[in-house]
Amino acid sequence: MLIFCGLRVSLPLSLPIPWMLLLLFGLFCQLSVAYKPVVLIHGILADKGCMNVVAERIKQLHPGTVVYATDRFTGWSSLAPMWHQVDALAADLLNISKAHPEGVHLVGYSQGGLVSRAILEKYPEHNVQTFISLSSPQAGQYGTKFLHLYFPNLWLKTAFEIFYSDVGQYTSVANYWNDPHHQKLYYKYSVFLPYANNEKASNQSAIYKQGFRKLKKLVLIGGPDDEVITPWQSSHFGYYNENETVIDMKDQDIYKQDMFGLKTLDESGRIQIITQAGIDHFSWHINLSVIDKHIIPHLD
């Protein structure tokens, strides 16, 4: 009988010493693996239940992992202004962080990924190690294919008339609506994305950089068959110019001027960009192949 890490371990005395050492080493490895907790933030007009597949897969492949899925801003309440959601969800994340000083991982899906990014910027006291942005409009949105389900009279070319107004800015989608043909109105009225990008300076600009640069890893996931995030490259911080030509992340001013830390993370090897074809927007978080290949490996 041996006492190993507080456990009583029975080994056959007839085993050769090398085999006994090998068994003890294997036991040590099993005991020493401890996966960091994972926080999941759902997308627009959804609830924490939509993240069940991800949550259960993490627990299955990384036994013992503590997974938190937010139940705030479900259904229609997910249309609340973005900064309101950021502040409320940040309070939850910081409480989780205090309970896990070893650090946590954060996965944000769709709008939840953009909310997550803003939390990291505005609250630099976070201890998030890896942030996975799963099909999120990080550079903005300019497509109404999904919006017609909720705003039947909203059309692409005229959406700015609603969104770029004081009243329109009380909805989350309007806060990151980035019309390439009406940039003056975007900068005049948008109360969220230009500030989160540090395109418009504020008294928190330095804080935003500090919070985002703390990440050990940023994983950006998206693909050409998404059909909701428009352009789909927005999930990789690419976006339209005035001619609706997509400009890649590294050619965007927010990257070149390192407005909130993208360039810093990239040049230090902390960004992984994943492009996956054949996945529509409503499948990213339930497709086991995507979860196993592109999410689980980053949650060590």
TORTORVEX-144245 format. One record per residue (C-alpha): y, z, x; residue in three letters. Coordinates in steps of 0.05 Angstrom, whole numbers, padded with zeros to 5 digits, always signed. Each point is the difference from the previous one (the first is absolute). Layout:
N
YZXala;...
END
This chain:
300
+00000+00000+00000met;+00068-00021+00027leu;+00070+00018-00025ile;+00042-00063+00003phe;+00072-00002-00025cys;-00015+00060-00044gly;-00063-00032-00029leu;-00072+00020+00011arg;-00038-00060+00026val;-00076-00001+00005ser;-00028-00048+00052leu;-00074-00008+00018pro;-00011+00035+00066leu;-00048-00055+00020ser;+00056-00052+00003leu;+00018-00022+00071pro;+00068+00026+00021ile;+00033-00069+00001pro;-00020-00011-00072trp;+00026+00068-00020met;+00067-00015+00033leu;+00003-00067-00036leu;-00012+00033-00067leu;+00053+00052+00013leu;+00049-00054+00021phe;-00013-00038-00065gly;+00011+00063-00040leu;+00065+00013+00037phe;+00025-00070-00016cys;-00016+00009-00074gln;+00037+00067-00002leu;+00060-00026+00039ser;+00015-00059-00046val;+00056+00019-00046ala;+00036-00054-00038tyr;+00073+00010-00017lys;+00020+00007-00073pro;+00021-00063-00037val;+00057-00005-00050val;-00002-00057-00051leu;+00060-00026-00038ile;-00014-00048-00058his;+00039-00061-00022gly;+00046-00017-00057ile;-00022+00014-00072leu;-00063+00034+00025ala;-00027+00070+00012asp;-00041+00036+00051lys;-00063-00025-00034gly;+00013-00070+00027cys;-00012+00028+00070met;-00067+00031-00017asn;-00040-00055+00034val;+00038+00009+00065val;-00005+00076-00005ala;-00074+00001-00012glu;-00015-00051+00054arg;+00039+00041+00051ile;-00040+00062-00019lys;-00065-00039+00004gln;+00011-00032+00068leu;+00040+00058+00029his;-00036+00062-00027pro;+00043+00061-00005gly;+00066-00037-00005thr;+00050+00033-00046val;+00033-00053-00043val;+00063+00010-00041tyr;+00020-00050-00054ala;+00067+00010-00033thr;+00005+00005-00075asp;+00075-00006-00001arg;+00037-00060-00029phe;-00057-00028-00040thr;+00007-00056-00051gly;+00071-00014-00022trp;+00028+00057+00042ser;-00015-00042+00062ser;+00061-00041-00019leu;+00044+00060+00018ala;+00051-00013+00056pro;-00033-00005+00068met;+00040+00055+00034trp;-00019+00048-00056his;-00073-00016+00011gln;+00008+00006+00075val;+00029+00070-00004asp;-00051+00026-00049ala;-00061-00029+00036leu;+00028+00022+00067ala;-00001+00072-00024ala;-00074-00007-00014asp;-00014-00034+00066leu;+00037+00053+00040leu;-00039+00055-00035asn;-00065-00035+00017ile;+00025-00008+00072ser;+00013+00074+00006lys;-00072+00014-00022ala;-00025-00049+00052his;+00039+00008+00065pro;-00050-00045+00036glu;+00031-00059-00036gly;-00016-00044-00060val;-00008-00074-00016his;+00039-00035-00055leu;-00022-00060-00041val;+00050-00032-00048gly;-00020-00056-00047tyr;+00049-00051-00028ser;+00066+00034-00019gln;-00032+00065+00025gly;+00001-00029+00070gly;+00075-00011-00002leu;+00010+00070-00028val;-00044+00026+00057ser;+00041-00036+00053arg;+00065+00030-00026ala;-00031+00069+00000ile;-00018-00007+00073leu;+00071-00021+00016glu;+00039+00050-00041lys;-00044+00060+00018tyr;-00012-00002+00075pro;-00033+00069-00002glu;-00063-00034-00027his;-00063+00001+00042asn;-00030-00067-00023val;-00041-00031+00055gln;-00021-00066-00030thr;+00036-00036-00057phe;-00038-00056-00035ile;+00044-00044-00044ser;-00047-00036-00048leu;+00031-00062-00030ser;+00070+00030-00006ser;+00067-00036-00008pro;+00027+00029+00065gln;+00053-00054+00008ala;+00015-00005-00074gly;-00024-00039-00060gln;+00021-00068-00029tyr;-00053-00017-00051gly;-00008+00015-00074thr;-00072-00022-00012lys;-00020+00072-00014phe;+00066+00023-00029leu;-00006-00043-00063his;-00053+00049-00023leu;+00052+00055-00004tyr;+00065-00039-00004phe;-00017-00059-00045pro;+00069-00032+00003asn;+00008+00007+00075leu;+00001-00065+00040trp;+00002-00010+00075leu;+00067-00035+00005lys;+00037+00047-00046thr;-00032+00066+00017ala;+00058+00017+00046phe;+00046+00003-00060glu;-00038+00061-00024ile;-00022+00031+00066phe;+00065-00007+00037tyr;+00040+00045-00046ser;+00013+00074-00003asp;-00046+00007-00060val;-00054-00045+00028gly;-00005+00043+00063gln;-00031+00056-00041tyr;-00067-00036+00005thr;-00044+00001+00061ser;-00013-00076+00002val;+00075-00013+00001ala;+00007+00046+00060asn;-00041-00047+00043tyr;+00015-00066-00035trp;+00024-00044+00057asn;+00027-00065-00027asp;+00010-00048+00060pro;+00051-00040-00040his;+00044+00060-00018his;+00004+00041+00063gln;+00071+00023-00011lys;-00020+00031-00066leu;-00062+00030+00032tyr;+00041+00036+00052tyr;+00052+00020-00051lys;-00045+00029-00053tyr;-00068+00018+00030ser;-00001+00075+00011val;-00068+00002+00035phe;-00028-00055+00043leu;+00062-00017+00042pro;+00006+00074+00017tyr;-00075+00010+00014ala;+00005-00060+00046asn;+00063+00028+00032asn;+00034-00066-00015glu;+00054+00042-00032lys;+00019+00059+00043ala;+00000+00070-00028ser;+00005+00071+00028asn;-00076+00000+00002gln;-00009-00064+00041ser;-00021+00037+00063ala;-00048+00043-00040ile;-00035-00061-00029tyr;-00015-00026+00070lys;-00025+00067+00023gln;-00047+00009-00058gly;-00031-00069+00004phe;-00008-00001+00075arg;-00043+00062-00003lys;-00059-00039-00026leu;-00059-00009+00046lys;-00023-00061-00038lys;+00028-00046-00054leu;-00049-00046-00036val;+00028-00056-00042leu;-00049-00034-00048ile;+00013-00061-00043gly;-00024-00070-00013gly;+00017-00069-00028pro;-00039+00007-00065asp;+00036+00064-00022asp;+00040-00037-00055glu;+00045+00061-00014val;+00036+00019+00064ile;+00048-00058+00009thr;+00003-00025+00052pro;-00067+00030+00019trp;+00026+00006+00072gln;+00045+00055-00025ser;-00061+00045+00009ser;+00009-00016+00075his;+00076+00007-00001phe;+00009-00075-00004gly;+00048-00029-00051tyr;+00037-00060-00028tyr;+00065-00027+00028asn;+00050-00034-00046glu;-00044-00063-00001asn;-00061+00040-00021glu;-00032-00012+00068thr;-00039+00061+00022val;+00027+00032+00064ile;-00052+00042+00037asp;+00011+00073+00015met;+00018-00010+00073lys;+00055-00049-00018asp;+00031+00046-00052gln;+00063+00039+00019asp;-00033+00065-00021ile;-00050-00012+00056tyr;+00045-00032+00053lys;+00051+00056-00007gln;-00054+00053-00008asp;+00038+00026-00061met;-00052+00053-00018phe;-00052-00005+00054gly;-00044-00061-00012leu;+00013-00030+00068lys;-00012+00067+00034thr;-00067+00008-00034leu;-00020-00072+00015asp;+00019+00000+00073glu;-00039+00064+00011ser;-00062-00030-00033gly;+00002+00042-00062arg;+00002-00055-00053ile;-00061-00036-00026gln;+00012-00059-00047ile;-00059-00020-00044ile;-00003-00065-00040thr;-00058-00005-00049gln;-00009-00062-00043ala;-00036-00001-00067gly;+00027+00067-00026ile;+00046+00003-00061asp;+00050+00056-00007his;-00041+00041-00048phe;-00062+00000+00044ser;+00025+00028+00067trp;-00014+00072-00018his;-00067-00012-00033ile;-00031-00052+00045asn;-00052+00037+00043leu;+00002-00053+00054ser;+00075+00009+00008val;-00006+00076-00001ile;-00058+00001+00050asp;+00029-00052+00048lys;+00075+00013-00003his;+00011+00071-00023ile;-00056+00047+00021ile;+00001-00018+00075pro;+00072+00025+00005his;-00014+00068-00032leu;-00029+00037+00059asp;
END
